[in-house]
Amino acid sequence: MEPSKDISRLIEIMAALRHPQTGCPWDIEQNFQTIKPYTIEEAYEVSDAIERGDMDDLCDELGDLLLQVVFHARMAEEAGEFSFGDVVNAITTKMIRRHPHVFARSEADTPEAVKIQWDKIKQAEKRERAERRARRGITEDFKGGFLGSVQRSFPALTEALKLQERAAKVGFDWSSPEPILDKIEEEISELRVALGEGDRAKVSDELGDLIFAVVNIGRHVKADPEQALRGTNTKFRRRFSHIENVLKADGETLEDATLERMEEIWQAAKAIERAVIAGAE
């Protein structure tokens, strides 16, 4: 098997990896649910490469993301649902259909007219989608109803924020931050109970409730939870790097250092940050 610029080679490689007898044991045991986190991760890595302006990384990460598409398509083909060719056909059909002003005769020759045309086409596609779902017996539709405009494809924190903002438009909201703090304490108590019971599913459920409440307090105090968490992630990276550097300077390693030793250096890093902030003020 040799590398190639032809997409068919990637499809062949995935088929070989999933072969029941001769394939890779790890690839064979995967399913849509187990692969889903990797798909999301690869999309974020593409975004990161774009933000850094690293074209070498972008080329590599786009390949990783394409592999995810091929992986899902292969599993669907094995289940008798659809193949990679069907995925390509679906998107090419959609793009041609949505751009009649490019690929066919159309009177839409201004941005405004194109938008009107696009909206009409999307409405027709929604009706067709609803018909397909009905034929499959799928009744629950998260794209319908008042919250349907909030995309489930958003990162979970962003989706939670958007859901809360949407619900608030019809008055389903707290009047001030204080009751939300009470709700957070309530969720913490319920999480403690779940941990005590050792029920992993319940722990996960209660943890989700707690995070949802924390997102809500962020919304009320005008602190975007995604950006707030990114700031904390950056802070954690900086402080942990300080631990690593101090240990290295003292001839120690992360693996051999005790938790007490690392906590001591962590607190020193916090003190340094406070001093820098105070000096800047």
C-alpha positions in Angstrom: 0.0 0.0 0.0 1.6 3.3 -1.2 0.6 6.9 -0.4 -1.4 8.8 -3.0 -3.1 12.1 -3.7 -6.2 10.2 -4.9 -9.0 10.1 -2.3 -9.7 6.5 -3.3 -6.4 5.4 -1.6 -7.5 6.8 1.7 -10.8 4.9 1.4 -8.9 1.7 0.6 -6.7 2.2 3.6 -9.7 2.7 5.9 -11.3 -0.4 4.5 -8.1 -2.4 5.2 -7.9 -1.0 8.8 -11.5 -2.1 9.4 -11.2 -5.6 7.8 -12.5 -8.1 10.4 -9.7 -10.6 10.0 -6.6 -8.6 8.9 -7.3 -5.1 10.0 -6.1 -3.1 13.0 -7.6 -4.3 16.3 -8.1 -0.8 17.6 -9.8 0.5 14.4 -12.0 -2.6 14.2 -13.6 -2.1 17.6 -14.5 1.5 17.1 -18.0 2.8 16.5 -19.6 6.2 15.9 -19.8 7.1 19.5 -16.1 6.2 20.3 -14.8 8.1 17.2 -17.0 11.2 17.8 -14.6 12.8 20.3 -11.7 12.4 17.9 -13.7 14.1 15.2 -14.4 17.1 17.4 -10.7 17.2 18.5 -9.4 17.2 14.9 -11.8 20.1 14.0 -10.3 22.1 16.9 -6.8 21.3 15.8 -7.6 22.6 12.3 -8.9 25.8 14.0 -5.7 26.0 16.1 -3.4 25.7 13.0 -5.4 28.5 11.3 -5.1 30.8 14.3 -1.4 30.2 14.4 -1.0 30.7 10.7 0.9 27.4 10.4 0.2 26.1 6.9 2.3 22.9 7.4 0.2 22.0 10.4 -3.0 23.1 8.6 -2.3 20.7 5.7 -1.6 17.9 8.2 -4.6 18.6 10.4 -7.0 18.8 7.4 -5.8 15.3 6.5 -6.6 14.1 10.0 -10.0 15.7 9.8 -10.6 14.1 6.4 -9.7 10.8 7.9 -12.5 11.2 10.4 -15.0 11.7 7.5 -13.7 8.6 5.8 -13.8 6.6 9.1 -17.5 7.5 9.8 -18.4 6.8 6.2 -16.7 3.4 6.3 -18.6 2.4 9.5 -21.9 3.6 7.9 -21.2 1.5 4.7 -20.5 -1.5 6.9 -23.9 -0.9 8.5 -25.6 -0.7 5.1 -26.5 3.0 5.6 -24.3 5.0 3.2 -20.8 5.2 1.7 -18.2 7.9 1.3 -19.5 8.4 -2.3 -22.9 9.1 -0.9 -21.4 11.8 1.4 -19.7 13.4 -1.6 -22.9 13.2 -3.7 -25.0 14.7 -0.9 -22.7 17.8 -0.4 -22.2 18.3 -4.2 -25.9 18.1 -4.7 -26.5 20.6 -1.9 -23.9 23.1 -3.1 -25.2 23.0 -6.7 -28.8 23.3 -5.5 -28.0 26.2 -3.3 -26.1 28.1 -6.0 -28.4 28.2 -9.1 -27.0 31.6 -9.8 -23.6 30.0 -10.4 -24.5 26.5 -11.8 -27.8 27.2 -13.6 -30.0 30.0 -14.9 -31.1 32.3 -12.1 -32.3 35.9 -11.7 -30.3 36.3 -8.4 -27.5 38.7 -9.4 -27.1 40.7 -6.1 -26.1 39.6 -2.6 -29.6 40.4 -1.3 -31.3 38.3 -4.0 -28.9 35.4 -3.4 -29.7 35.4 0.3 -33.5 35.3 -0.4 -32.9 32.5 -2.8 -30.7 30.6 -0.3 -33.4 30.9 2.4 -36.1 29.5 0.1 -33.8 26.6 -0.9 -33.0 25.8 2.8 -36.7 25.8 3.7 -37.3 23.2 0.9 -34.4 21.2 2.2 -35.9 21.3 5.8 -39.2 19.9 4.5 -37.4 17.1 2.7 -35.3 16.3 5.8 -38.5 16.1 7.9 -40.0 13.7 5.4 -36.9 11.5 5.5 -36.9 11.5 9.3 -40.5 10.6 9.3 -39.9 7.6 7.0 -37.2 6.4 9.4 -39.5 6.8 12.4 -37.4 9.5 14.0 -39.8 11.8 16.0 -37.5 13.8 18.3 -36.1 16.8 16.4 -33.7 19.2 18.3 -33.8 21.5 15.2 -37.5 22.2 15.8 -39.2 24.3 18.5 -38.1 27.6 20.1 -34.6 26.3 20.9 -34.1 24.8 17.5 -32.0 27.7 16.3 -29.3 26.8 18.8 -26.9 24.5 17.0 -26.0 21.3 18.8 -22.7 21.4 16.9 -21.5 24.2 19.2 -19.0 23.4 21.9 -20.9 22.3 25.0 -20.2 25.5 26.9 -21.3 27.7 24.0 -24.4 25.6 23.4 -25.4 26.0 27.1 -24.9 29.7 26.9 -26.9 30.0 23.7 -29.7 27.9 25.1 -29.9 30.0 28.3 -29.9 33.3 26.2 -32.6 31.9 24.0 -34.8 30.8 26.9 -34.3 34.2 28.6 -36.0 35.9 25.6 -39.3 34.5 26.8 -38.7 35.1 30.5 -37.4 31.7 31.5 -34.5 33.1 33.5 -33.2 34.0 36.9 -33.8 37.6 37.9 -30.3 38.1 39.5 -27.0 36.2 40.1 -27.7 35.3 43.7 -30.3 32.6 43.1 -27.9 31.0 40.6 -25.3 30.8 43.3 -27.8 28.9 45.5 -28.5 26.6 42.5 -24.8 26.0 42.1 -24.5 25.0 45.8 -27.6 22.7 45.4 -25.9 21.0 42.4 -22.7 20.6 44.3 -24.6 18.8 47.1 -26.3 16.5 44.6 -23.0 15.8 43.0 -21.6 14.8 46.5 -24.5 12.4 47.0 -23.9 10.8 43.5 -20.2 10.4 44.3 -21.1 8.8 47.6 -23.4 6.3 45.8 -20.7 5.5 43.3 -23.2 5.7 40.4 -21.0 6.9 37.4 -24.0 7.7 35.2 -25.6 9.8 38.0 -22.2 11.5 38.7 -21.9 12.5 35.0 -25.5 13.8 35.0 -25.0 15.9 38.2 -21.7 17.2 36.9 -23.4 18.4 33.8 -26.1 20.2 35.9 -23.4 21.9 37.9 -21.5 23.1 34.8 -24.7 24.3 33.2 -25.4 26.4 36.4 -21.9 27.8 36.4 -22.4 28.9 32.7 -25.6 30.6 33.8 -23.8 32.7 36.5 -21.2 33.7 33.9 -24.0 34.9 31.6 -25.5 37.0 34.3 -22.2 38.7 35.2 -21.3 39.2 31.5 -18.4 36.9 31.6 -18.3 34.6 28.6 -17.7 31.1 30.1 -15.7 29.9 27.1 -13.3 32.8 27.3 -13.2 32.6 31.1 -12.2 29.0 30.9 -9.6 29.7 28.2 -8.1 32.3 30.5 -8.0 29.7 33.3 -6.4 27.1 31.0 -3.7 29.6 30.0 -3.1 30.4 33.7 -2.9 26.7 34.5 -0.4 26.2 31.7 1.8 29.0 32.9 1.8 27.9 36.6 2.4 24.3 35.7 5.3 25.3 33.5 6.7 27.2 36.4 6.6 24.0 38.5 8.4 22.1 35.8 11.1 24.8 35.4 11.7 25.1 39.1 12.0 21.3 39.5 14.3 21.1 36.5 16.6 23.8 38.0 16.7 21.9 41.3 17.6 18.6 39.5 14.2 17.1 40.1 11.5 15.7 37.8 7.8 15.9 37.6 7.5 12.2 38.0 9.5 12.0 41.2 8.2 15.2 42.9 5.6 14.8 45.6 2.3 16.6 45.5 3.3 18.7 48.4 6.4 19.9 46.6 4.5 20.7 43.5 1.8 22.6 45.5 4.5 24.6 47.2 5.9 25.8 43.8 2.3 26.4 42.5 1.6 28.7 45.4 4.9 30.5 44.7 3.9 31.0 41.1 0.6 32.5 42.2 2.5 34.9 44.5 4.7 36.0 41.6 1.6 36.6 39.4 0.0 38.7 42.2 3.2 40.7 42.6 3.4 41.4 38.9 -0.3 42.5 38.8 0.2 44.8 41.8 3.3 46.3 40.2 1.4 47.0 37.0 -1.3 48.8 38.9 
